[in-house]
């Protein structure tokens, strides 16, 4: 492979673009989350770092402070799991997004026949993210971490089946798991309009899986002192409580964009082949990332607008409400398929 082929490789562009864009999106979302919560609570929020930008760079200063802090492993903790838990957590959280395409050409999986497996494995990895949180809590010799890990395990059991049902409903509706075909079938109506029940279930479940308000139960500071992350500090805290949860939100939002919001589909616009029309593909990628950012901003706003639910109420919501809605979403997709109304 010569240098020009490597530089113009869509895989390389995909990885660099996704890595850079996700970092910028996370910076924006965290800043918006802090500012929105501050406005509701009549505070100023981030300001002193880059005051001309409204404190936009405050997160970078906070991250730098944690990165140069001494990492401490508590006595009695399971040292291997304590040290490797956060890196595994953030790797899984970000790795799920690597299996999803940004445009028909900007993708990591080159073989189109393997793209359906990428979509399925992305969902599987996202389910494993929550399991890694349980492992992180178990590795800490701390009662608050144990309680947080137990809560996370209960939440996983309550939301993973509705999540799978929502995913299954859309697969049944589209008749394929190929993300390229899924996006092509949303040029007229998006998946959220074709099956709003599945979209509602997915949005709620994603908030539960990523500890977004009102489901910040396993790591709520008010009663379990950040739960599984209570003994973490320094770089470990950046990778887990700060990095992993937001990267998981990014991956869930990107998956929702492809399944429900039309992905990169822009009516009346079709870029040329890669690499002759790089700008056209970057426009489509920006469109996908804009939808992903909008979803993440919605989740961030919930912190300012919603209280935290009780654990028992959340479990009832998962086992009764979301499970029933998930079954109804599958039935709705099946009915559209039988009646010939599916795209």
C-alpha positions, 0 to 999 in steps of 0.5 A: 500500500503506497502513501497516497492510498493510505492517506485516502483510505476511508477507514483511516478517515473514518477513525480519525473523524469519529475519534476527533468528532466524538471528543468535540461532541463530548466537550460540548455536551458536558459544557451544555449539561453544566450550563443548563443545570446551573441556569435551572439552579440559578448558578453561573456554571463553568466560567473562569476557564475561557470566560470569553467562551462561557467556560467552554474549556473548563472540562479540559482543565478538569481532565488535566487536573485528574490526569496529573493526580496520583492514581491510588489503589485502595487497600483491599480492592481487587487490584487487577480489576480495579486498574483494568476496569476503567480502560475496559469500560471506556474501550467498550463504550467507544468501540461500539461506535466503531462498528457503525458507519458514518456514510456508505463509504466512511466505515471500518467494516469494508465488506458489505456482507459483514455490516449486519454483524457490525450492527448486532455486535455494536448492540452486544458491546453496549450491553457489555458496557453495563456489565463492566460497570458491575465489575468495577463496583465489585472490585472496590472494597467499599459498601457504596460501590457494592450497592451501586454495582447491585443497582446496576445489575438490577437495572441491566436485567430490567432494560436489556430485554426491552432494548433487544425488543426495540432493536428486533422491531426495527430489524423486522420493520426494515427486513434487514440488519444492513445499516446501508439498506436501513438508511436507504429505507428512511428517505421518505419516513424515518424509523422514529415515525414508522415505529414510534413505540420502538423509538420511545423504548430505545430512548428511555432504555439508552438513558437507563443504560448510561445513567442519564437522569432520571435514571442516575441510580447506580452512581447517584451522589446523593445516597451512594456517593457515585456508587461503583466509582466512589473510590476512583480518582485521577485517570481512573475516574476520567476513564470511567465516571467521566469518559466511559458513561459519555462515550456510551451515550455517544454510541447509543445516540449514533446507533439510534441515529442510524435506526430511527433518525435516517442516518446520513440520508439527505433528500436530494443529495448524493455524494460522488464516489470516494475519494473523488468527492471527499467533501460530499462524504464529510457533509453526510458524516456531519449530518449524522454527527449533528443528529447524534449531538442533538440526542446527546444534548437532549440527554444532557438537558434531562439533568437540569429538568428531571429528578432521580427516580427510585430504584423500585419505580425504575424496575417497575418501569422496565419490567412492566412498562418498557417490556410491554411497549417493546412487545407492542413495537415488535407487533407493530412492525410485524403488522406493517410487514404483513400489510405491505406497509413496511419500507 
